[in-house]
Amino acid sequence: MNSVSKENYLSIIYKHRDPSGEIKPNVIAEWLQISNPAVTDMLKKLAKDKLVLYTPYKAVRFTKQGELAAKKLVRRHRIWEIFLHEIVGMPWEKVHAEAERLEHHSSDELISRLEEMVNFPAFDPHGDPIPDKNGVMPQQLTLKPLSEMPVNSALTVKRVSGFDGGFLQYINSIGITLQATVTIIEIRGFDKSLLIDINGAKHSISSTIADNIFVSDNSGVS
């Protein structure tokens, strides 16, 4: 089995499974942009390797072994992202694609050395949690999308979702970075767009952008 192909499947299952831990094969096919029969063939191989529990025509979920393998892959990816961002100096809109290429060819020893160089981070440049070498996730605050927060709430940006370069470049250009303070001034009823304040500057953002920015309430109420 091609290891990169297997790892791509593990990554998709991990990132896009539902809250119960399951994902339908057709959803995997959509994310990978391949045929349903191709997905079925790979899921059978993953099941044979005891990485997933697979029954034809039903949703798939990880075995304990599969979950640990997926977390190991996520760990490699996110440590590469933060290394590229903090040490190499790449902007956050470019690190995802580079990490995708590097994660498949990195030994555990290399990842541990990179992790030490960036001082054992708990989160990557986009605010996603980094599992430790045992697969344990760091403690996280309860976050909500900016689009669900009330007017006049002072909020701290903790995570952004989505790796589209244009999206990340745009929000960075208006001051939306991790740990930035954002205040919602107005929510417009006709399209749910937001008028926000960032460091004294006012900006209008769409509801779609606000859906992909996750925040904590500075009052301590999330």
N, C-alpha and C positions, 0 to 999 in steps of 0.2 A: 504494500500500500504506500502511495506517495505521502510522506509525512507532512509536507506543507498542505496538501489537500485535506488530510485528516484534521490538521490543526485549524484550518479555515472553518471546517464544520463545527468543531468544538467551540470556537470563538463565537460563531453565529448563534449556536444553541444557548451559550452562556448569556450573551448580551440581549437576546430577543425572546427568551422564554417568558411565559406569563407568570403572574405571582405564585401560581401553584407549582411552578418549576417545569411546566410542559410547553412544548412547541409543536405545531403541526408540520408535517413534512412539506406541504405546499408553501408554508411561510419560509422555510429554509430555502426552497427553490427560488422564491421571489427575491430573497436577499442576495443569493449567490448568482441569480440570473441564469439558472440552468434548468434542465427538464426535471419533471417529477420522477421519471424512471431512474435518472442518474442519482438523484437524492436517495431513492429507495435502495439502490445498489450500495451506496456508501453507508447508509444507516445499518444495513445488514452486516457490513464489515465492522462497523463500530460496535455493534451488538456482539459479534463474534469475539472482539477484543475486550468485551466486558466493560465498555465505556458508556454505553447507553442501554436503556430498556426499550426495545422496539417490538411492536405488534403491527402487522399490516393494517393500513387504513385508520390507524389511531395515532394520537399524539405521542411524541417521544420525550423521554426524560433521562437525565444522567443517572448512572450508578454512582456510588460513592467514589469509586476509582476514577470515573469520568469527570466528576465535579472537581476533584483534585488536579487532574490533568488540565482542565480548562482554566482553573485558577492559576496554575503554573504559567500557562501561556499568557493570561492577562497580566500577571506579575511582570513577565519579561517585557511585554509591550509597554506597560506604563512606566517602568523604570527607564526604558530606552527613551520614552517621550520626555521625561523630566531631565534626563542627562543631556539630551539634544537641546532642550530649552535653556537649562541653567548653565551648562558647561560649554556647549558648542555655540550657544547664542542664537539658535534657530527660533523664529517666531512661532507662536502656538498654533497658527493655522497650517504650518508645514510639518510639524513633528509627527503627526499621526501616520501619514503616508510613509515617511522614512522608517518609523518604528515597525510598520507592517512588514517592511522588507528585512529588517534586522532581527526581528524576534524569532524567526525560524532557524537562525544560524548562530545562536548564542548559547554557550555552555552555562551551566548553573554557576560555575566559578566566576565567569565573566560578569554575569548579572549581579552576583554578590559584591564584586569589586566596584561595579558601577553604583550600586546601592550605597555602598560606603562613601564613595566620592561625593554623592549628593546628600549625605548625612541622613540616611534612612528615612526617606519621606513617607508620609502616610497617604498622600494624595498626589495625583499627576497634575500637569499644567492646566487641565480642564476641570479639575476638582473631583475626578473619579478616584475611588479608593484603591490602594495598592495592597494586595494580599501579602502577608509575610511568607517566608519560605515554607511554613507549615500550612499555608492556605487560610490563615486566620485574617479576617478583615479588620481594619481599624474601626473604632467606635465612630459613629456618624451622628450629626445632628439630624433632626427631622426637617427636611427641606420641602418647600413648595415652589411651584412656578411663579415667577413674577406676575403673570397674568391673573393669578388667583388671590393676590394680596390687595388689601383695601387702600383707598386714597389716604394720603398723609402718613402712611407707615414708612418709617426709616428702616431700610433693609440692607443686609450685607450679602453680596454675591458670593456664593460658595461653590457653584458648579455650573458649567454650561454644557448643553447637550447638542451633539451634532458636530461634524468635522468639516463641513463645507467651508472652503477657504474664504469665500466672499462674506459669509455670515460672521466668521471669527474676525476677519479684518475690519468689518464694519463696526461691530460692537466694541472692538479695541479702540477704533478711531474716535468713538464718542466717550471713551473712558470706562467702559464696562470691562473690568478685569476682576480676577479673583480678589476678594476682600474689599472691593470698592463699595462705597455706601451709595445707595440709590433711594430716592424718595419719590413716591408716586404722587403727582400733582393732580392728575385728572385721568379718568377712564372714559373714553368717548363712547356713548351708547350706540351710535350707528354702525360702528365697525370694531368696537372693543379695542381700538388702538389706545396707547398710553402716552401721556405727557409726563416725562420724568425729569428729575433734577439729579445731576451728577456733578459734584464739586462746584455747585453754583451755576452750572450751565444747563439749560433746558433743551431737551431733545424729544422728538416724537418717534415712537417705535411701534411697529405693527404687533397685533396680537400673536402672530406666529413667532416673531422674535421673542416676545415676552414668555411664550410657552416653553422656550428652550433655555431660559435663564432661571436657575434655581437659587433661592435665597433663604436666609434665616432672618427672623425679626429681631432687631437690635434691642427690643424691650425684653427679649428672652422668651417671648411667646412665638412659636413657629407656626 
